[in-house]
């Protein structure tokens, strides 16, 4: 099945380059492009792509606002958004993830990682640039340790705790299965259970919850 992608970047040369790269990747097709966030949101609502690839800095409406409009907590049928930017700034990454993004990449990531992020988002998973994942989430967890965190509606099992930590480390379902010596379907069941218990919608929110509740210190 082909993943349909919408690309939004205010620099035409970058937008064209991303389009060319994505169209050469197996199972990916770019179905539209936009030079600003407002146009991107309009196109996304009309085309309903499988994945939206948004730059952060765009005129009119930036990539974070556009992400929130399409994938935020109040959106009834959220789209999958991957944010891609030149700027390796923690506040950008965190804001994008809070807005509902399923992935965050730097433009230097390269075709392979870009393709992985698009396919991951289309499959309901998340991929964040390895260079920013741990630093970002740990920094924000440490910055506000006293803030109240949502408690699970039901206690997590030991295995769920292990899966949660692995998700926070950016592991894929297959990697978690290999590490914990369990089947892929079992991993998926645990991830689904975790999202239900914690009241979150995706793996990125699972990872943030793990850091915000200091799971990293307890289990890593």
Buried (B, 14 or more C-beta within 10 A) or exposed (E): EEBBBBBBBBBEEBBEBBBEBBEEBEEBBBBBBBBBBBBBBBBBEEBEBBBBBBBBBBEBBBBBBBBBBBBBEEBEEBBBBBBBBEEBEBEBBBBBBBBBBBBBBBBEBEEEBBBBBBBBBBBEBBBBBEEBBBEBBBBBBEEEEEEEBEEBEEEBEEBBBBBBBBBBBBBBBEEBBEBBEBEEEBBBBBBEBBBEBBEBBBBBBBBBBBBBBBBBEEBE
